[in-house]
Each structure stands twice: as C-alpha cells, then as structure tokens.
Amino acid sequence: MAVAPDVSTALQQILNQAHQGPLYTYPTSLTQGIVPKLIHSHNDYWRDVPFYSAISVGAVSVEADVWLYNGTLYIGHEEGALTNARTFESLYISPILDTLQRQNPTNSSFLKAPTHNGVFDTNGAQTLYLFVDVKTPGNTTWPYVVKALEPLQSGGWLSTVNPSNQFTLGAVTVIGTGNTPLNQVQPVTPRYYFYDAPIPTLNSTFSNITSLVSPIASTDFEASFGPVPGTSLNDTQLALLRAQVATAHAKGIMLRYWDQPGWPISTRNGIWRQLKSEGVDFINVDDLEGAAGFSDESNYW
C-alpha cells in the first residue's frame, strides 16, 4: 500500500483545495498518467466496465463479441448473456468516441488545426486495437459491423489502407475475428478495418496475407502447444513458437495467443514472461491488473 508523503499542514491544504478551481484542471485528464501496455483485454465485455477498465490499466487492445439480431449488434459471450442494453454501440462505439473527443478538445484558442490523438494522454500516437469477434454468420453480420463503425470513420479516427496500399495509422485500429469473412475484408479498398489471420497457417494456407490485411494474427495457445506442466515451454514447444514468431514478423505481422494457462499463477506468469521475451507482441489476458503489474500475485511476472 502506498504511503502518503509527510508534508506540512499548509501544503496539504493547498493540495486538498487545488482542484476546486480551473488552475489545476487538465483538459485531457481522463487518461492522464496511464502508460500504454501491449496487453489484449480478452473477453473485455466481461469486465465490470468494458473498455474503460482496460484503458484504466493501459491495455491497448480490447475484444468485443458481437451477435446480430434484428439489425442490432449485441455484446456477450453466449446468447443467454445478451441483453437489450448491452450493444456494440453502447459498450464500445460511444465510449471510445467520447474518450477520443475528451482527448482532443476543440475549444482551445491555441489550436491551429484539429488533433487526432488516441485514447492515451501519455502517448497520443498509440492506436487502440478493437477486435470485433463475430459470433453470428459472418457474411450477414460483418456489413452491420462496418455500418456501426461509421461514427469513428467519419471522424477520421480509424486506421486505413488506401487504393495505393498505403497504410495510415489512426487512433483506433479495427480487426475482425471469429466469423469475420476474409472476402469482405481483403479485397476492399479503401478500407478501415482488418482481419485476424491464423498464426499457424501464415506460411501455408494464408501465405498471401500481408500486414496490410492482418496487422495482428492470433491463435489458440493450447491447441498449438498443448499443456504446460511447469512454468515454461519445453524445447519442442519453444521451437514451434520461435518458428511462428519468425514467420509472422517476416511479414510485419504482430502476434497474439489466446487460451493461455490461467492457473497455477506461477505457470501463467512464466508463460507471459516467456512469450514476451520470445517476441510475441501482445499478451492476451483475463487478469488485467495482474498483467499490468498492479496485483500482488503478478510480481510483475
């Protein structure tokens, strides 16, 4: 537990009253002091406060499972968990847009042109990766995802690829996963959304996939490597990991493994540490505080 500094009564009074006036009100304070971290908030909609819980610890990637019913995209892990209130728009599009507007105030007399900073005040150039995991049939669901992204697109917030295959990084990078149809992503130009390619087949079935289509590729950790009885991969597992990292990085594609061991904690932390040291770009986590180093059991891995 942090210990408050021992200061004089007079100084403490100034500190206590500082935020009652405009002098110490910082315009973009929503994410002030939060350091971005290459953490993916797996099943982010399970958080007490989706999206906001993730950025509060610095996670730069979030995941939303979407189900299409009667023209609306609902959020949840399974159909029984869907509610009328929890939609893609209410839990992700609107909060992200509100955060971006807070981080890019327009009422300053010092501005010469509008800004397009990202959600993190400490690094406005850091993009937020928004994984959209399509649960209902992709061919019919994905067009509704594209339509839902319009407020972010019209504001110029999304990463894009133009007809000349030039990539422009935006405040938010949308990546379709799950049932997202590749044929509704890869040939589209210009495009402001991307595809989550499978890591194991980047050198075979999906060898034509580039980082312009799939900036991040993912796969099931356990399906790829099997169980981990100790706190690190064995030699065979490690050789496979290194081969997959090399293939992806040669294409300029970043990696994320989901379904990693969550328990024992020593195994979880050991795998996080090994994945990071071997060049895996994003640590896929269910325990945000542990991954960010804010829980006692994480021991900063």
Order of alpha helices (4+ residues) and beta strands (2+ residues): alpha-beta-alpha-beta-beta-alpha-beta-alpha-alpha-beta-beta-beta-beta-beta-beta-alpha-alpha-beta-alpha-beta-alpha
